[in-house]
């Protein structure tokens, strides 16, 4: 059975739509914006552990234009 992408369509940093084409289509065979950009290492570091490898960033957050982290 082929592997399918998870249907997570919200950015784990800002909560807005992540524009992930594979997540929306349910198939890795579709082209996505993220294959043509450099993802900010700082943004990846801020993804909550529970969502790492399970939810894609939106283009804004991936570029490093990050929302402020929640205050504790």
C-alpha positions as CSV (number, residue, x, y, z in Angstrom):
1,X,0.0,0.0,0.0
2,X,1.5,3.4,-1.0
3,X,2.3,5.9,1.7
4,X,-0.1,8.9,1.9
5,X,0.6,12.3,3.3
6,X,-1.1,13.3,6.6
7,X,-4.1,15.6,6.0
8,X,-2.6,18.4,8.1
9,X,-3.4,21.6,6.2
10,X,-2.6,24.2,8.9
11,X,0.8,25.6,9.8
12,X,2.0,24.5,13.2
13,X,3.4,27.9,13.9
14,X,0.7,30.4,13.0
15,X,-2.3,28.1,12.5
16,X,-3.1,29.5,9.0
17,X,-3.4,27.3,5.9
18,X,0.0,25.9,5.0
19,X,-0.8,25.5,1.3
20,X,0.6,22.0,1.3
21,X,-0.5,20.4,-2.0
22,X,0.2,16.8,-1.0
23,X,-1.8,17.2,2.3
24,X,-4.7,18.7,0.4
25,X,-4.6,16.2,-2.4
26,X,-3.8,13.1,-0.3
27,X,-1.0,12.2,-2.6
28,X,2.8,12.9,-2.7
29,X,2.7,12.9,-6.5
30,X,1.6,16.5,-6.7
31,X,3.9,19.5,-7.0
32,X,4.2,21.7,-3.9
33,X,5.6,25.2,-3.3
34,X,8.0,23.9,-0.6
35,X,10.1,22.0,-3.1
36,X,11.2,25.3,-4.7
37,X,12.2,27.3,-1.6
38,X,14.8,27.2,1.3
39,X,13.0,26.6,4.6
40,X,14.3,28.7,7.5
41,X,16.2,26.5,10.0
42,X,14.9,28.9,12.8
43,X,11.3,28.2,11.7
44,X,11.9,24.4,11.8
45,X,13.4,24.7,15.3
46,X,10.1,26.3,16.5
47,X,7.8,23.5,15.3
48,X,6.4,21.8,18.4
49,X,7.9,18.3,18.9
50,X,4.5,16.6,18.5
51,X,4.0,18.1,15.0
52,X,7.6,17.6,13.7
53,X,7.4,15.6,10.5
54,X,3.6,15.7,10.7
55,X,2.5,19.2,9.6
56,X,4.0,21.6,7.0
57,X,4.8,25.3,7.6
58,X,3.0,27.9,5.5
59,X,5.1,29.9,3.0
60,X,5.3,33.0,5.4
61,X,6.6,31.0,8.4
62,X,8.8,28.8,6.2
63,X,10.6,32.0,5.0
64,X,11.4,33.0,8.5
65,X,8.7,35.7,8.8
66,X,7.6,34.0,12.1
67,X,4.9,35.0,14.5
68,X,6.0,35.8,18.0
69,X,6.2,32.7,20.2
70,X,3.5,32.3,22.8
71,X,4.5,34.0,26.0
72,X,4.8,31.9,29.1
